[in-house]
């Protein structure tokens, strides 16, 4: 009974076993980094890469041409979501660069900008929109399209900073790797949707666990190398608290911007909710995948830290906001 109550309490504030498991992977990488540093076709990092391709194959398998076509109509909502995700987010962080970045925090700032350049998350965006009573078909459409756009836009944004940092960033090579690892499996899954889409729907819970297990592998191997090279030695607990505060501030700043734009454009309540949750979320799946391609292995763990932290914070805050919206809707329906 106590376990059930604890699980319910954690769920209400947006915490679940996966966030705790992410923290456990960081701890495991700290005390036992050797397995994550091994190389070869059957190493943990190689298995994680295979898992990534499977994640996106099954993601494509769940996509539906009819849903995508139906979602094209609400173009104003789509523009707000994607302009916020790929333009407003990075612009805010770039604007604060001179205030936030020092020689000691350059890698962490790069990680914050990486968060800003990432596409929206799929599953949790749709779940939050559903809880709050938003436009679910539009949420599915925008979250799906965001992931595909991110394969090209995120590396493009990162090219501006990584080229100036080390001068060795090859945008064409990065997009080529991501196309093979992400786009090709998605397209293959999409083409097989009519024949095998039922399999993905029938086993979506198991596939979600597979996604999460793959991310845990990516996080473990990335942090193993970072800890081995002692890259976190210069960061204190106060630095991490400051990082969390900055990421939380970024979330609320974007959330407020979308709220204002939704009112100015006279969006319906459902569309405002969809814009809020799809436009303010960032994908840990895409972040984990792209980090292995975009960043040298020795800094991938540091670069991943902000997106992991943002992932946890967005789940907690968005869950509270979504439930509050649902409660208000129920109260209004009672008074009508």
PyMOL commands that set and color helices and strands:
alter all, ss='L'
color gray80, all
select helices_A, chain A and resi 2-12+17-31+34-37+44-62+65-71+75-95+97-100+103-117+123-132+136-166+171-191+193-202+204-228+237-264+269-280+284-294+300-335
alter helices_A, ss='H'
color red, helices_A
deselect
rebuild
show_as cartoon
